[in-house]
Amino acid sequence: MIKPKQQSKLLGPVFYFTVLFGYLFVSIIFGLDSYTSQTVYATPMQKQQTLPLLTDNFLLPAPDASDSVDLNMSVMTQLEQATASSEATPSATPTVTPIPTLTDYCLDLPIVLYHHIQPMPIADLLGHGQLTVDSDIFDGQMKYLKDHGYSAIAADDLINALLNRQGLPSKSIMITVDDGYDDNYTYAFLTAKKYQMMVNFMIPTGLINTPGYMNWDHLTEMAHSPFARLYNHTTSHADLSGLSKEQIIQEVSNADNDLLTKLGVKSTIVTYPYGSYNDLAIQTLKEMGERAAITTEPGRQQCLSNIMRLPRVRVANGTMDSYGF
């Protein structure tokens, strides 16, 4: 039989052991509960996610002989380290890093559009009035640009600047004259030489040497001039939006070949006849290696993203300042 004094000595260690065990048990239970209730915040587009409970499919890795346990490390810290080193569950969503895209590159540069340049009485007689700028007015327009410090550039200068993301001289302007009419030589080219202004002539090569159009001698002189540049306007001035892929290739490649073999001019820029195009035309030109294409759509913002649909500014019989120059 244990005496009361001996009983009190025995109950002392048991009491303290019981209290200590209870404290540890409560700490572990609340620690695990705190762990499982934590939320992880990702990007604003993701929902809050709860870390998975420890189940048979998510076991902490067993320590090996080389592992050492830091008894001073909290339960939470040990759980976090073990979770970070374990393999992700099969249902985990991978993080995808977006591929950076190049930003667009644009230049504020007017491409001025002309067709016929001749005296208006002759234009009216021939039925060209709507597409004609009077030759005297054209002379005054070129003089205005020269006197006000405009720098007339070639189409290749613009395309190179866009492709290489480079600038151009201050107050640059690109002057274009479409269709290869005979008055393009008599008035437009001779006036360009007079004021030393670069003019880009868009040539439908199959119409050269026919009535109302320039001849190859005119174009040869222009090809050797520092004040003229010659570019592809197809062979027969065909509406590319109404052609098959094979017909587009024929129209454009024949004109490129004419310019190269007859004038030594290599053109990689096309001007759409009537300003008309469609997705097939654009895709075909790209496949052929054409670097750019020019429309009749209004605008002066020339962008790399729009290099196959460059806009122009149509000028009629007014002063250049009336068009914002």
C-alpha positions as CSV (number, residue, x, y, z in Angstrom):
1,M,0.0,0.0,0.0
2,I,1.3,3.4,-1.0
3,K,1.4,6.0,1.7
4,P,0.0,9.5,1.1
5,K,3.4,11.1,1.2
6,Q,4.8,8.6,-1.4
7,Q,1.6,9.1,-3.5
8,S,2.2,12.9,-3.8
9,K,5.8,12.3,-4.9
10,L,4.6,10.0,-7.6
11,L,1.8,12.2,-8.9
12,G,4.1,15.2,-9.4
13,P,6.0,13.9,-12.5
14,V,2.8,12.3,-13.9
15,F,1.0,15.6,-13.6
16,Y,3.7,17.6,-15.3
17,F,4.1,15.0,-18.1
18,T,0.3,15.1,-18.7
19,V,0.2,18.9,-19.0
20,L,3.2,18.9,-21.3
21,F,1.8,16.2,-23.5
22,G,-1.6,18.1,-23.7
23,Y,0.2,21.4,-24.6
24,L,2.1,19.8,-27.4
25,F,-1.0,18.0,-28.7
26,V,-3.0,21.2,-28.9
27,S,-0.1,23.1,-30.5
28,I,0.2,20.5,-33.3
29,I,-3.5,20.4,-33.9
30,F,-3.8,24.2,-34.2
31,G,-0.6,24.4,-36.2
32,L,-1.9,22.0,-38.9
33,D,-5.2,23.8,-39.0
34,S,-3.5,27.1,-39.5
35,Y,-1.4,25.6,-42.3
36,T,-4.3,24.1,-44.2
37,S,-6.3,27.3,-44.1
38,Q,-3.6,29.6,-45.7
39,T,-4.5,31.1,-49.2
40,V,-2.0,31.8,-52.0
41,Y,-2.6,35.0,-54.1
42,A,-1.4,34.8,-57.7
43,T,-2.0,37.3,-60.5
44,P,-5.2,39.3,-60.4
45,M,-6.7,37.0,-63.0
46,Q,-6.3,33.9,-60.8
47,K,-8.6,32.8,-58.0
48,Q,-7.4,32.2,-54.4
49,Q,-6.1,28.7,-54.0
50,T,-6.0,26.5,-50.8
51,L,-2.9,24.4,-50.3
52,P,-3.7,20.7,-50.4
53,L,-4.1,18.7,-47.3
54,L,-1.6,16.0,-46.5
55,T,-3.0,12.8,-47.9
56,D,-1.6,9.5,-49.2
57,N,-1.1,11.2,-52.5
58,F,0.8,14.1,-50.9
59,L,3.3,12.7,-48.5
60,L,6.3,14.6,-47.2
61,P,9.6,13.0,-48.4
62,A,11.1,10.6,-45.9
63,P,14.4,11.7,-44.4
64,D,17.6,9.8,-45.2
65,A,20.7,9.2,-43.1
66,S,22.2,12.5,-44.2
67,D,19.2,14.6,-43.2
68,S,19.5,16.6,-40.0
69,V,16.5,17.9,-38.1
70,D,16.6,21.3,-36.5
71,L,14.5,21.0,-33.3
72,N,14.3,24.7,-33.1
73,M,12.6,25.0,-36.5
74,S,8.9,25.6,-36.3
75,V,6.5,22.9,-37.6
76,M,5.2,25.4,-40.2
77,T,8.7,26.2,-41.6
78,Q,9.5,22.5,-41.9
79,L,6.2,21.8,-43.7
80,E,6.8,24.8,-46.2
81,Q,10.3,23.6,-47.0
82,A,9.1,20.0,-47.6
83,T,6.2,21.2,-49.8
84,A,8.6,23.3,-51.9
85,S,10.9,20.4,-52.6
86,S,8.2,17.9,-53.4
87,E,6.9,17.3,-56.9
88,A,3.8,19.1,-58.0
89,T,0.5,17.2,-58.1
90,P,-0.7,16.1,-61.5
91,S,-3.6,18.6,-61.3
92,A,-1.2,21.6,-60.9
93,T,-1.6,24.3,-63.6
94,P,1.8,25.3,-65.2
95,T,2.8,28.9,-65.4
96,V,3.1,30.1,-69.0
97,T,5.4,33.1,-69.7
98,P,3.9,35.3,-72.5
99,I,6.2,35.8,-75.6
100,P,6.8,39.5,-76.0
101,T,5.5,41.0,-79.2
102,L,7.1,43.8,-81.2
103,T,5.3,47.1,-81.1
104,D,4.3,48.8,-84.3
105,Y,6.4,51.5,-85.9
106,C,4.9,54.5,-87.7
107,L,6.0,57.6,-89.4
108,D,3.8,60.7,-90.0
109,L,4.6,61.2,-93.7
110,P,2.3,62.2,-96.5
111,I,2.3,60.3,-99.7
112,V,0.9,62.8,-102.2
113,L,-1.2,61.3,-105.1
114,Y,-1.5,62.6,-108.7
115,H,-2.6,61.1,-112.0
116,H,-2.8,63.5,-115.0
117,I,-0.7,66.8,-115.0
118,Q,-1.7,69.0,-117.9
119,P,-3.5,72.2,-118.8
120,M,-7.1,71.9,-117.7
121,P,-8.5,72.9,-121.1
122,I,-6.7,69.9,-122.7
123,A,-7.8,67.7,-119.8
124,D,-11.5,68.7,-120.2
125,L,-11.2,68.1,-124.0
126,L,-9.8,64.6,-123.4
127,G,-12.2,63.8,-120.6
128,H,-9.5,63.7,-118.0
129,G,-10.8,66.6,-115.8
130,Q,-11.6,64.6,-112.6
131,L,-8.1,63.1,-112.5
132,T,-6.1,66.2,-113.6
133,V,-4.2,68.8,-111.7
134,D,-3.5,71.8,-113.9
135,S,0.1,72.0,-115.0
136,D,0.5,75.6,-113.8
137,I,-1.0,74.7,-110.4
138,F,1.3,71.7,-110.2
139,D,4.2,74.0,-110.8
140,G,3.1,76.2,-108.0
141,Q,2.6,73.3,-105.7
142,M,6.2,72.0,-106.3
143,K,7.6,75.5,-105.8
144,Y,5.7,75.8,-102.5
145,L,7.1,72.5,-101.2
146,K,10.6,73.6,-102.3
147,D,10.4,77.0,-100.8
148,H,9.0,75.6,-97.5
149,G,11.8,73.2,-96.9
150,Y,10.1,69.9,-97.8
151,S,12.3,66.9,-98.5
152,A,10.9,64.8,-101.4
153,I,11.9,61.1,-100.9
154,A,11.8,57.9,-102.9
155,A,9.3,55.1,-102.0
156,D,12.3,52.9,-101.1
157,D,13.5,55.5,-98.6
158,L,10.1,55.2,-96.7
159,I,10.0,51.4,-96.8
160,N,13.6,51.1,-95.6
161,A,12.8,53.5,-92.8
162,L,9.8,51.4,-91.7
163,L,11.5,48.1,-91.9
164,N,14.6,49.3,-90.1
165,R,12.6,51.4,-87.6
166,Q,14.5,54.5,-88.5
167,G,13.6,58.2,-88.9
168,L,13.5,60.4,-92.1
169,P,14.5,64.0,-92.7
170,S,12.4,66.7,-91.2
171,K,9.3,67.6,-93.4
172,S,9.7,64.6,-95.6
173,I,7.1,64.1,-98.3
174,M,6.7,61.4,-101.0
175,I,5.2,62.5,-104.3
176,T,3.6,59.9,-106.5
177,V,2.2,60.1,-110.0
178,D,0.2,57.1,-111.2
179,D,-0.5,55.4,-114.6
180,G,2.3,56.4,-116.9
181,Y,0.4,58.9,-119.0
182,D,2.4,60.9,-121.6
183,D,1.7,64.1,-119.6
184,N,3.5,62.6,-116.7
185,Y,6.7,63.1,-118.7
186,T,5.8,66.4,-120.4
187,Y,4.7,68.2,-117.3
188,A,5.3,66.2,-114.0
189,F,8.8,65.0,-114.7
190,L,10.0,68.3,-116.3
191,T,8.6,70.3,-113.4
192,A,10.3,67.9,-110.9
193,K,13.6,68.6,-112.5
194,K,13.0,72.3,-112.5
195,Y,12.5,72.4,-108.7
196,Q,14.8,69.4,-108.0
197,M,12.0,67.5,-106.3
198,M,12.0,63.7,-106.3
199,V,8.8,62.2,-107.9
200,N,7.8,58.5,-107.9
201,F,6.1,57.3,-111.1
202,M,3.9,54.2,-110.9
203,I,4.2,52.4,-114.2
204,P,1.8,49.9,-115.8
205,T,4.4,48.5,-118.1
206,G,2.1,46.8,-120.6
207,L,0.6,50.2,-121.5
208,I,3.9,51.9,-122.4
209,N,4.3,52.8,-126.1
210,T,0.5,52.9,-126.5
211,P,-1.5,56.0,-127.4
212,G,-1.8,58.4,-124.4
213,Y,1.1,56.9,-122.5
214,M,4.8,57.5,-122.2
215,N,7.3,55.5,-124.3
216,W,10.3,53.6,-123.2
217,D,12.7,56.4,-124.2
218,H,10.9,58.7,-121.7
219,L,11.2,56.0,-119.0
220,T,14.9,55.4,-119.8
221,E,15.6,59.1,-119.3
222,M,13.6,59.1,-116.1
223,A,15.3,56.0,-114.8
224,H,18.7,57.8,-115.0
225,S,17.5,61.0,-113.4
226,P,18.1,61.8,-109.7
227,F,14.6,63.3,-109.6
228,A,12.5,60.3,-110.7
229,R,11.9,56.8,-109.4
230,L,9.9,54.1,-111.3
231,Y,7.8,51.4,-109.6
232,N,5.4,48.5,-110.4
233,H,1.8,49.4,-111.2
234,T,1.2,45.9,-112.7
235,T,1.3,45.1,-116.4
236,S,-2.1,46.0,-117.7
237,H,-3.4,48.2,-114.8
238,A,-5.6,45.3,-113.7
239,D,-7.8,45.3,-110.6
240,L,-5.9,42.8,-108.4
241,S,-8.9,42.2,-106.1
242,G,-10.7,40.5,-109.0
243,L,-7.9,38.2,-110.1
244,S,-6.9,34.6,-109.2
245,K,-3.5,34.0,-107.5
246,E,-2.0,32.9,-110.8
247,Q,-3.2,36.1,-112.6
248,I,-1.9,38.3,-109.8
249,I,1.5,36.7,-110.1
250,Q,1.5,37.2,-113.8
251,E,0.5,40.8,-113.6
252,V,3.1,41.7,-111.0
253,S,6.0,39.5,-112.1
254,N,5.7,40.6,-115.8
255,A,5.9,44.3,-114.7
256,D,8.8,43.6,-112.4
257,N,10.6,41.9,-115.3
258,D,9.9,44.8,-117.8
259,L,11.3,47.4,-115.4
260,L,14.4,45.3,-114.8
261,T,15.2,44.1,-118.3
262,K,14.3,47.4,-120.2
263,L,15.3,50.0,-117.6
264,G,17.6,48.2,-115.1
265,V,15.2,49.1,-112.4
266,K,14.5,46.6,-109.6
267,S,11.1,47.3,-108.0
268,T,9.9,45.6,-104.8
269,I,7.0,48.0,-104.2
270,V,3.6,47.7,-105.9
271,T,1.0,50.4,-106.3
272,Y,-2.5,48.8,-106.5
273,P,-4.4,49.9,-109.7
274,Y,-7.6,51.7,-108.7
275,G,-6.3,51.3,-105.1
276,S,-8.0,48.0,-105.1
277,Y,-6.8,44.9,-103.2
278,N,-8.0,42.0,-101.0
279,D,-6.4,39.4,-98.7
280,L,-5.4,37.2,-101.6
281,A,-3.6,40.0,-103.3
282,I,-1.7,41.0,-100.1
283,Q,-0.7,37.4,-99.4
284,T,0.4,36.7,-103.0
285,L,2.6,39.9,-103.0
286,K,4.2,38.8,-99.8
287,E,5.0,35.4,-101.2
288,M,6.5,37.0,-104.3
289,G,8.9,39.0,-102.2
290,E,7.3,42.4,-102.7
291,R,8.2,44.6,-99.7
292,A,5.3,47.0,-99.7
293,A,2.2,48.1,-101.5
294,I,0.4,51.5,-101.8
295,T,-3.3,52.2,-101.9
296,T,-5.5,55.2,-102.7
297,E,-7.0,55.1,-99.1
298,P,-6.8,58.5,-97.4
299,G,-4.2,59.0,-94.6
300,R,-0.7,60.0,-93.9
301,Q,0.2,57.7,-91.0
302,Q,2.6,55.1,-92.5
303,C,3.0,52.1,-90.3
304,L,5.0,48.9,-90.4
305,S,1.9,46.9,-89.5
306,N,0.2,48.4,-92.6
307,I,3.2,48.2,-95.0
308,M,1.1,46.3,-97.6
309,R,-1.7,49.0,-97.4
310,L,0.0,52.4,-97.3
311,P,-2.4,55.3,-97.5
312,R,-2.0,58.5,-99.6
313,V,-3.2,62.1,-99.7
314,R,-5.0,63.0,-102.9
315,V,-4.2,66.5,-104.1
316,A,-6.4,68.5,-106.6
317,N,-6.3,72.0,-107.9
318,G,-5.7,73.9,-104.7
319,T,-2.7,75.4,-103.0
320,M,-0.6,73.1,-100.9
321,D,-1.3,75.0,-97.7
322,S,-5.0,74.2,-98.2
323,Y,-4.1,70.5,-97.8
324,G,-2.3,71.1,-94.5
325,F,1.3,71.6,-95.9
